[in-house]
Amino acid sequence: MKKFEGMLFCTDLDGTIYSDDKTVSKQNLEAIEYFKSEGGLFTFITGRVPQTSTQMCSIIKPNAPIGCINGGGIYNPVQEKYLWKVFLPNEALELVRAVDEQLPEIGIQLNTEKAVYFNKDNEAMVWFRAITGLPNVSCSYEDVKEPIFKVVFAHKDVKQIEMLEKFLKNHPKAHKFDLICSEPRLYEILPKGVSKGVLLCKMAELLGIGMGKTIAVGDYYNDISMIKKAGFGFAVANALDEVKAIADYITVSNNDHAIAKIIDGFDRGIYKINF
C-alpha cells in the first residue's frame, strides 16, 4: 500500500495554494506530485466556475474531480462534464432586482453552465475579468434563460459590500438561499445548503473515501465549512481569524509553500491518519 493511498487532499485557490503574486510555487507543485505518486488524490475546491479553472488544472494536474462554484458543482476536467450540480431557484432574481434598484453601484454577474454573464459592470467587475481571463459577455439578467448556479455581486469598496450583505439578509426571501462573502470585493447568492463543506462530503462519497481521510486547507469565510468537515482541517497563517479559530491546525502562509508544508507533515508522521 502506498503512503497516501485512500487520502483526499482539497485546497482552496486564492490566498491558499496561490501566493500573493498569483503563482504556485515549485515547492508546492513538487509536493503535490509526490503526494499523488504515493497514491493520494489531490484537487481543489474553489468559488470559480470550471471556465476559469482550466489554467489551474493545467498547473496542478488534479487526479480527482474539482469542486467549483463554492460548493455548487463537482466537475471532471478530463471528461469536461459535471458529476454533480445544484442550481438556484428562479426566485433568486427577485433579490437581484432588489439590489439593482436599491444599490445601483453594485456590479452584478450571473454564473451558468454555459457562461458567466456580466449584467451590470463596475470597476470591481473589470478587476474580476482581469484576474480570471473571462470574456465580457454582457446582457441583462432578465435575458439569462438557462439555469443559474450562483449570483455574484461586486464592488471595490468593502463598506459597499457590507451594506449589500445587510440589505440581502433583510430581504423577505433571504432564508431561501445561502449568502456568503467569497472575497472582500465579492458577495454571492448560492442555493440553500450549498457550501464547500457539503461538496467535500459529496466528493468523498463519490470517490469512496471516508471523511476521516480527507484534508482541507483554506483562508477565507467560504472555506470554513470544508475545513470543519474535513478529517484534517488546516488554515494558512494568512487566513482570517475566524478561519483559524475553527481549524484543527494552522500552517504557514500562502507565500511560504503551505501545501508542501502540510504534505511534509503527513509524510513525516506529524499528522497521522488511521487506515
C-alpha positions as CSV (number, residue, x, y, z in Angstrom):
1,M,0.0,0.0,0.0
2,K,1.3,3.4,-0.9
3,K,1.9,6.0,1.8
4,F,-1.0,8.3,0.9
5,E,-3.4,5.8,-0.7
6,G,-7.0,6.4,0.3
7,M,-6.4,10.1,1.2
8,L,-8.2,13.1,-0.4
9,F,-6.5,16.5,-0.2
10,C,-8.6,19.5,-1.2
11,T,-7.2,23.0,-1.3
12,D,-8.7,26.5,-1.8
13,L,-7.0,28.5,-4.6
14,D,-6.6,32.3,-3.9
15,G,-4.8,33.0,-0.7
16,T,-4.0,29.4,-0.1
17,I,-2.2,27.5,-2.9
18,Y,-1.7,30.7,-4.8
19,S,1.0,33.0,-3.5
20,D,0.2,36.7,-3.4
21,D,1.8,37.1,-6.8
22,K,-0.8,34.6,-8.2
23,T,1.7,31.8,-8.8
24,V,2.0,28.3,-7.4
25,S,5.5,27.7,-6.0
26,K,7.8,25.0,-7.3
27,Q,7.9,23.5,-3.8
28,N,4.1,23.2,-3.7
29,L,4.0,21.6,-7.2
30,E,6.7,19.1,-6.4
31,A,5.0,18.1,-3.1
32,I,1.7,17.6,-5.0
33,E,3.3,15.3,-7.5
34,Y,4.9,13.3,-4.6
35,F,1.5,13.1,-2.8
36,K,-0.1,11.8,-6.0
37,S,2.8,9.3,-6.7
38,E,2.2,7.8,-3.3
39,G,-1.4,7.1,-4.0
40,G,-3.1,10.3,-2.8
41,L,-5.9,12.1,-4.5
42,F,-5.3,15.9,-4.9
43,T,-7.7,18.5,-6.1
44,F,-9.1,22.0,-5.4
45,I,-12.4,23.4,-4.3
46,T,-13.0,26.9,-5.5
47,G,-15.7,29.5,-5.8
48,R,-14.8,29.7,-9.5
49,V,-16.7,28.1,-12.4
50,P,-14.9,25.5,-14.5
51,Q,-14.5,28.0,-17.3
52,T,-12.0,29.9,-15.1
53,S,-10.3,26.8,-13.7
54,T,-8.7,25.4,-16.9
55,Q,-5.3,27.1,-16.3
56,M,-5.3,25.9,-12.7
57,C,-5.9,22.3,-13.8
58,S,-3.0,22.5,-16.3
59,I,-0.7,23.7,-13.5
60,I,-1.8,21.5,-10.6
61,K,-2.9,18.5,-12.7
62,P,-5.5,17.2,-10.1
63,N,-6.1,13.5,-10.2
64,A,-9.6,13.8,-8.8
65,P,-12.6,15.8,-9.9
66,I,-12.5,19.5,-8.9
67,G,-15.0,21.3,-6.7
68,C,-16.4,24.6,-8.1
69,I,-19.0,27.3,-7.6
70,N,-18.4,27.5,-3.8
71,G,-20.0,24.1,-3.5
72,G,-22.4,24.1,-6.3
73,G,-20.7,21.6,-8.6
74,I,-18.3,18.7,-8.9
75,Y,-16.6,18.7,-12.3
76,N,-14.5,16.2,-14.2
77,P,-12.0,18.3,-16.2
78,V,-10.8,15.4,-18.2
79,Q,-14.3,14.4,-19.4
80,E,-15.4,18.0,-19.3
81,K,-18.6,17.3,-17.6
82,Y,-20.3,17.8,-14.2
83,L,-20.7,14.8,-11.9
84,W,-23.0,16.7,-9.6
85,K,-24.5,20.2,-9.6
86,V,-27.1,22.4,-7.9
87,F,-28.9,25.4,-9.4
88,L,-30.6,28.4,-7.9
89,P,-34.4,28.6,-7.9
90,N,-35.9,31.3,-10.1
91,E,-36.8,33.4,-7.0
92,A,-33.1,34.4,-6.8
93,L,-33.8,37.0,-9.5
94,E,-36.1,38.8,-7.0
95,L,-33.1,39.5,-4.9
96,V,-31.1,40.6,-7.9
97,R,-33.8,43.0,-9.0
98,A,-34.0,44.5,-5.5
99,V,-30.2,45.0,-5.4
100,D,-30.3,46.6,-8.9
101,E,-33.0,49.0,-7.8
102,Q,-31.8,49.9,-4.3
103,L,-28.0,49.6,-4.6
104,P,-27.2,50.7,-8.2
105,E,-23.5,50.9,-7.7
106,I,-23.1,47.2,-7.1
107,G,-21.9,45.1,-10.0
108,I,-24.0,42.0,-11.0
109,Q,-22.9,38.7,-12.5
110,L,-24.8,35.5,-13.2
111,N,-23.0,32.2,-13.5
112,T,-24.5,29.4,-15.5
113,E,-23.3,26.2,-17.1
114,K,-23.0,27.9,-20.4
115,A,-21.3,31.2,-19.5
116,V,-20.5,33.9,-16.9
117,Y,-22.7,36.9,-17.7
118,F,-21.7,40.4,-16.7
119,N,-25.1,42.0,-16.2
120,K,-24.0,45.3,-14.6
121,D,-20.4,46.4,-14.9
122,N,-18.3,48.4,-12.5
123,E,-14.6,48.7,-11.5
124,A,-14.7,45.5,-9.4
125,M,-16.1,43.5,-12.3
126,V,-13.4,44.8,-14.6
127,W,-10.9,43.6,-12.0
128,F,-12.7,40.2,-11.8
129,R,-12.3,39.7,-15.6
130,A,-8.7,40.7,-15.4
131,I,-7.8,38.1,-12.8
132,T,-9.9,35.3,-14.4
133,G,-9.4,36.0,-18.0
134,L,-13.2,35.8,-18.7
135,P,-14.6,37.5,-21.8
136,N,-17.1,40.3,-21.2
137,V,-20.3,38.5,-22.1
138,S,-22.8,41.3,-21.3
139,C,-26.5,41.1,-21.2
140,S,-29.5,41.9,-18.9
141,Y,-30.0,39.4,-16.1
142,E,-33.6,39.3,-17.3
143,D,-32.4,37.8,-20.6
144,V,-30.5,34.9,-19.0
145,K,-32.8,31.9,-19.6
146,E,-30.6,28.9,-18.7
147,P,-30.4,27.6,-15.1
148,I,-28.2,29.8,-12.7
149,F,-25.5,28.3,-10.5
150,K,-24.9,31.4,-8.5
151,V,-25.2,35.2,-8.4
152,V,-22.1,37.3,-7.8
153,F,-22.2,40.9,-6.7
154,A,-19.1,43.1,-6.7
155,H,-17.8,46.4,-5.5
156,K,-14.3,47.7,-4.8
157,D,-15.4,49.4,-1.6
158,V,-15.7,46.9,1.3
159,K,-18.2,49.2,3.0
160,Q,-20.5,48.8,0.0
161,I,-20.2,45.1,0.3
162,E,-21.2,45.4,4.0
163,M,-24.2,47.4,3.0
164,L,-25.1,44.8,0.4
165,E,-24.8,42.0,2.9
166,K,-27.2,43.8,5.3
167,F,-29.6,44.6,2.6
168,L,-29.7,41.0,1.3
169,K,-30.1,39.4,4.7
170,N,-33.1,41.6,5.4
171,H,-34.8,40.6,2.1
172,P,-38.0,38.6,2.9
173,K,-36.8,35.7,0.8
174,A,-33.2,35.6,2.1
175,H,-34.0,32.5,4.1
176,K,-34.4,30.5,0.9
177,F,-30.7,31.0,-0.1
178,D,-27.2,30.8,1.3
179,L,-25.4,34.2,1.3
180,I,-21.6,34.3,1.5
181,C,-18.7,36.7,1.1
182,S,-16.2,34.9,-1.0
183,E,-13.6,37.7,-1.3
184,P,-13.5,41.2,0.2
185,R,-15.0,42.6,-3.1
186,L,-17.4,39.8,-3.9
187,Y,-20.7,38.6,-2.3
188,E,-22.7,35.7,-3.5
189,I,-26.1,34.1,-3.6
190,L,-26.0,30.3,-3.5
191,P,-28.6,27.6,-3.4
192,K,-29.7,26.7,0.1
193,G,-27.5,24.2,1.7
194,V,-24.7,24.6,-0.8
195,S,-21.2,25.1,0.6
196,K,-17.6,23.8,0.1
197,G,-18.2,21.6,3.2
198,V,-21.2,19.9,1.7
199,L,-19.3,19.5,-1.6
200,L,-16.3,17.9,0.2
201,C,-18.6,15.3,1.8
202,K,-20.2,14.6,-1.6
203,M,-16.9,14.3,-3.3
204,A,-15.6,11.9,-0.7
205,E,-18.7,9.8,-1.1
206,L,-18.3,9.7,-4.9
207,L,-14.7,8.7,-4.6
208,G,-15.3,6.1,-1.8
209,I,-13.2,7.9,0.8
210,G,-14.1,8.2,4.4
211,M,-14.2,11.7,5.8
212,G,-11.6,10.9,8.4
213,K,-9.1,10.6,5.5
214,T,-9.9,14.0,3.9
215,I,-7.7,17.1,4.2
216,A,-8.9,20.6,3.5
217,V,-7.0,23.9,3.6
218,G,-8.2,27.5,3.1
219,D,-8.1,31.1,4.2
220,Y,-11.5,32.8,3.9
221,Y,-15.1,32.7,5.0
222,N,-16.2,30.4,2.2
223,D,-13.6,27.8,3.3
224,I,-14.8,27.5,6.9
225,S,-17.4,24.8,6.1
226,M,-14.9,22.4,4.3
227,I,-12.2,23.0,7.0
228,K,-14.8,22.0,9.7
229,K,-16.0,18.9,7.8
230,A,-12.6,17.6,6.8
231,G,-10.8,14.9,8.9
232,F,-7.9,17.3,9.0
233,G,-8.8,21.0,8.6
234,F,-6.0,23.5,8.0
235,A,-5.9,27.3,7.9
236,V,-3.0,29.1,6.3
237,A,-1.2,31.6,8.5
238,N,-2.7,34.5,6.4
239,A,-6.2,33.2,7.0
240,L,-8.9,35.3,8.7
241,D,-9.1,34.9,12.4
242,E,-12.5,33.3,12.1
243,V,-11.0,30.6,9.9
244,K,-8.1,30.0,12.2
245,A,-10.5,29.6,15.1
246,I,-12.2,26.6,13.6
247,A,-9.2,24.9,12.0
248,D,-7.6,21.8,13.5
249,Y,-4.2,23.1,12.6
250,I,-2.7,26.4,11.4
251,T,0.1,26.1,8.9
252,V,2.5,28.6,7.2
253,S,1.2,31.3,4.9
254,N,0.3,31.0,1.3
255,N,3.7,32.7,0.5
256,D,5.6,30.0,2.3
257,H,4.6,26.9,0.4
258,A,1.7,25.9,2.7
259,I,0.6,22.8,0.7
260,A,4.2,21.4,0.7
261,K,4.4,22.0,4.4
262,I,1.2,20.1,5.1
263,I,2.2,17.2,2.8
264,D,5.6,17.0,4.5
265,G,3.8,16.8,7.9
266,F,1.8,13.8,6.8
267,D,5.0,12.3,5.2
268,R,6.9,12.6,8.5
269,G,4.0,11.4,10.7
270,I,3.3,14.7,12.4
271,Y,-0.3,14.3,11.3
272,K,-1.4,10.7,11.4
273,I,-4.3,9.0,9.6
274,N,-5.6,5.7,10.9
275,F,-6.1,3.4,8.0
